[in-house]
Amino acid sequence: MTTAYTTDVEFHSGRTRTSPLTWGQEMIWDLIRDRDDTRTYAVLTRWMPIPLLLSVGDVLESLGELLRRNEALRTMYHPTANGDAMQEILGSGALPVEMVDRPVDDPTDYTTIITDWLVHAAEAGFDHEKELPIRFSVILQDGIPILLAFAVSHLSADFTSAELLVAELGAMLQARADGRPWPPPRQARQPADLAALEGRPEGQLRNVEAARFIRQQLGRAHPEMLPARAVPASPRFFRGQLESSAVAVAVGPAARRYRTSTSVLLLTITSALIRCVTRARAYPIDLMLSNRADPALAGTVCNLSQGILTAIDLTPDSFAGLVAHCGAVTAEARKYGWHRKRVVQGILDTAGADRGCQFNDIWSQLPGRPSRPSATVAEVRAMTESSSFSWPERVPEKNKDVFMGVRGTAERMHLSLFADTVLLPPGDIRAFLDTFERTAIELAFADVTLDQIDGWFAEASARYAHLNDG
């Protein structure tokens, strides 16, 4: 019979201090405070194997060292009288860790144990004023650690941070298994130090420049450029998701063919498909940026990701031209992506431009993505047989008209499209993602015209039109 119990992980020798929130933390704090539907969104979950032959003590000591190294993991967040928050970094303390011990003859499989824990951890959220922003669960077989799962608050980590924690903890555990010392900590700026930097004059200059950039974008595009095309479904907003190994294989070679990054290529395909549903000359889209160009922030565990409004021109007459434009827009946006959202929010509210589209490519930020093996076009096309489509969410309201998210693993990309069904009815959401996959595959081996993409989308839209009937 599987048994569960709790033990404490202690951490020592860290710095104790208080600090204002960073701009990235403040953005998440405002979401959590103002919106009821962010509880699950504000929790990131991961799981990983534990190297064989490690003791429970080895694992717990490594968790304690992980907390010591990363101040964001030993931080409590206290609301202030005006609705803001301060962060309190603890120098020492203890964190309860759940231990789940499954006997070898227990019929419960590990997939069920891990899945149930991850779902519960995401739904539970965090009481940031009373508990640390991370939870761990160690799964054992007859007392031997074999798997580890954790949930971390989005206040303390973004998606890149979660992958950094997996990589760092994995290296620490492997070092223990090999009989070596832990690898040294990453050289990275801690959140309280970042908040201090943001409060200096150079930080305020960033906000002035970001506000100027956003005003320029508002002069070029507005949400009305995304016209109503259908009667809304009920509920109104649908999220379709396509999981594709083929796109994961194709996007690297396609990006190299166009001498650009995978992220720019993915944004270009998204823009080519938006071009299929609007005849406007441009469209507004928030680009979610990792804000890790500064080497001191590359290894920081903190929420650094922020979005900034851009306007994508849809008038280039070739896919290569659209790639060049998306690359230029992305490069310019990166100059201004690190800013205080509260400073520019009033500009967006006044212009009525807080909806529009959003693009968030997490997949291209994953550390340690392996290089792609060479494959023929026929082999990559055949990989689409393993692709799978689902409708993970249907909700009455969403803060964006279109949200394109790219996640998954290095080997299997998850393309997620959340859309207002007035703009993209359910059949067109499915057609958008299918055409996205087809376009990425073809681009890996040959040039594709914008008219070809338009035709492929029209074909897929007709094929899936029955989905619009409910």
Residue, then its C-alpha position, 0 to 999 in steps of 0.5 A: m500500500t502506498t504511504a505518504y508522509t511529510t518531512d522538512v528540508e532545512f536551508h541555511s546561510g542565505r541572505t535575509r532582506t526585504s525588497p520591493l517587487t521586480w517589474g516582472q513580479e509586480m505584473i504577476w502580483d497584479l494579475i493574481r490580485d485582480r483576476d479570479d481565473t489566474r490561480t492555476y495559471a500562476v503555478l508552474t509544475r515540473w517532474m524529473p527522475i532521480p538518479l539511482l542509488l541516492s538516499v533520501g538524505d542526499v535528495l533532501e540536502s540537494l533541495g536545501e542547497l537549491l533553496r539557498r542558491n535561489e532567493a526567489l524560492r525562499t521568499m514570502y510576499h506581503p501585501t501593503a496597505n495600497g495593494d502592492a507587495m513587498q518580498e521578504i527573503l528568508g536567510s534560513g528556515a524549513l520547507p515541508v516536503e511530501m514523501v510518497d512511498r510505493p511498494v514494488d507490488d503496489p498496482t498504482d502506476y507512477t504516471t498516476i501518482i505524478t499526474d495526480w500530484l501535479v494537477h493538485a499542486a496547480e489547483a491548490g495555488f499558494d498563500h504567498e504571505k504564509e508559505l514559501p513559493i515552491r512545493f516538492s514531492v519525492i516519490l519512492q519505491d520501497g524507500i528508494p527515491i526515484l522521481l521528484a516533482f515540484a510546483v513553483s509560483h509564477l511570482s518567483a519563476d517564469f517558464t525559463s526559470a522552471e527549466l533552469l531549476v530542473a537543470e540545476l537540480g538534475a546536475m546536483l543530484q547527478a553529482r551526488a550519485d557520481g560521488r562528486p561535489w555539487p556544481p558551483p552556483r550559476q552567476a545570476r542576479q537575484p530578484a532583490d538586486l534586480a528590483a534595486l536596479e529597476g528603481r534607479p534612474e536607468g530603470q526609469l529611462r527604460n519606462v520612458e523609452a518603452a512608453r514612446f515605443i508603444r505610442q509608435q505602435l498604437g499609431r500603426a495598428h489597433p484591435e479593430m483591424l481584427p474583424a468579426r467573421a462569425v457568430p460567436a460560439s458558446p462559450r465564446f473563447f476556444r483553445g485548440q492545441l496541436e501536439s506535433s513532433a513534425v514541427a519540432v523537427a522542421v522548425g530548426p531547418a526552416a529557420r536556418r534556411y531563412r537565416t533567422s531564429t526559430s522564434v522569429l520563424l514561428l511568429t512569421i508563420t503566425s502572422a502569415l495565418i493572421r493575414c488569411v483572416t484579415r485584409a488589414r495592412a497590419y495587426p496588433i500583437d503583444l510579443m512575450l519576451s524572456n528579457r534575458a539578453d543581459p548575461a547577468l539575467a540569463g540564469t536568474v530564477c525570477n519572473l522576467s517574462q513580459g509582453i510589449l505591444t507591437a504592430i506587424d505589417l502584413t503588406p510584404d509580398s513574400f514569405a521571406g519579406l515577412v520573415a525579415h519584417c518580423g525579425a526587425v520588429t522582434a529585435e526592436a521590441r527586445k530593446y523595450g520589453w523590460h519595463r514596468k507594466r503599470v507605467v504603460q498600462g494607462i496608455l493602452d487603456t486610453a487607446g482601448a488597445d489592451r486586447g488584440c493578439q499575443f504571441n508567446d514562444i516558450w519552446s525556443q527558450l528551452p535550455g538544452r534543446p538538442s540539434r535536430p537530426s536530418a530527415t527527408v520531407a517524406e519522413v517529416r510529413a509521415m511524422t504528422e500521423s502521430s500529431s494529436f489535436s484537442w480542445p483543452e479549454r472553452v471559456p466565456e471570456k479571455n483578455k486577448d482576442v487571439f493568443m498563440g502559445v508555443r510550448g512542449t518539449a524539445e522533441r514534441m511541440h505544443l501549438s496552442l491557439f486561444a481565440d475569440t470565435v467571432l474572429l476564428p470559429p472553432g473550425d478555423i482554429r483547427a484549420f489555423l493549427d493544421t496549416f501551421e504544421r503543414t507550413a513549417i514542414e514545407l518551409a524546412f525544404a522549400d520556399v512557400t508563398l503567402d498565397q500558398i498558405d492562404g490556399w492551404f488555410a482555405e482548404a483546411s477551413a472548409r474541411y473543418a467547417h462542421l466544427n462550427d455547428g457545435 
